[in-house]
Amino acid sequence: MKKSSEKYSYKIVYTRNAAKDIKKLDSVVKKRIGKKLKLLASNPLKHSTKLSDSRIGNYRWRVGNYRIIFDIKRKRIEILRIRHRREVYK
């Protein structure tokens, strides 16, 4: 029998834009987002919000004032953008 953590294990993949966004963040925010990503990757839809406009992505997570925009494809979470909440939807 599988453990519950194995049941929802997703692989996290970053797009080129997301990697650029991460490089621009300060180290405190990077650590906070990294910890939250590990936690949320076990069951991504539980804490996500479906976006009404799917041009930038299908789902988002909120981490303080930052938003992580992502799509789910098979057993992969594709991180599209990580930006401040006032900039991410522009």
Steps between C-alpha positions, in 0.01 A plus 500: 500500500630845406547773753292814448813706423587266214148514363528867417866534413539740209817608327558876493631645173590866446462687171771739385286798609446353846875442539562866412234608750666295776843653431355849554365419848692563820626203699235516776215486247676219307522286814138566591376411150724190486359365826145569389554330162616179669195504723252579225644248252361210702142600410505803268128546446412505870648847560478645149256738337378449144565807284214636293731616218713204392731704273764527772430163667225287647571513875670716760638470849530790739822536700477829689502780243625268226303286260619175343325440169506138383345227285468131576588254227488130591708469818689826442445845639627748245584830673437779250556821698591608854438869545369760741120513510479848341712395199406139428169553317620780267 
